[in-house]
Amino acid sequence: MPNKTTEGFDAAAYMREYITEKVIYKRVNFTKGKAEDQELLDWIAAQPEGISPYIKRIVREDMERRRNSP
């Protein structure tokens, strides 16, 4: 299936370039069959805000706590 274009605009090419230039992926590994990891995965999956926003929020909260600690 060809890329969708509108008047010379290639949306798929634009998205590839945007992701390459602007997005950073960080990988977190969890071990299958390890109860502790499964508990963490279940907790993360249950967050209504989504995985990425949840992780960003808890990192921000941790940063703030550390800034404000003696």
Backbone hydrogen bonds, N-H to C=O, Kabsch-Sander energy under -0.5 kcal/mol:
donor,donor_aa,acceptor,acceptor_aa,energy
6,T,9,F,-1.5
9,F,6,T,-1.7
10,D,8,G,-0.6
11,A,4,K,-1.3
11,A,9,F,-0.9
14,Y,10,D,-2.3
15,M,11,A,-2.5
16,R,12,A,-2.3
17,E,13,A,-2.4
18,Y,14,Y,-2.7
19,I,15,M,-2.7
20,T,16,R,-2.3
21,E,17,E,-2.4
22,K,18,Y,-2.9
23,V,19,I,-1.6
32,K,30,F,-0.5
34,K,31,T,-1.6
35,A,33,G,-0.7
38,Q,34,K,-2.4
39,E,35,A,-2.4
40,L,36,E,-1.8
41,L,37,D,-2.6
42,D,38,Q,-2.7
43,W,39,E,-2.0
44,I,40,L,-2.7
45,A,41,L,-2.6
46,A,42,D,-1.3
47,Q,44,I,-1.4
50,G,47,Q,-1.3
54,Y,50,G,-1.8
55,I,51,I,-2.6
56,K,52,S,-2.5
57,R,53,P,-2.4
58,I,54,Y,-2.5
59,V,55,I,-2.1
60,R,56,K,-2.4
61,E,57,R,-2.6
62,D,58,I,-2.1
63,M,59,V,-2.6
64,E,60,R,-2.6
65,R,61,E,-2.4
66,R,62,D,-2.3
67,R,63,M,-2.1
68,N,64,E,-1.9
69,S,65,R,-0.7
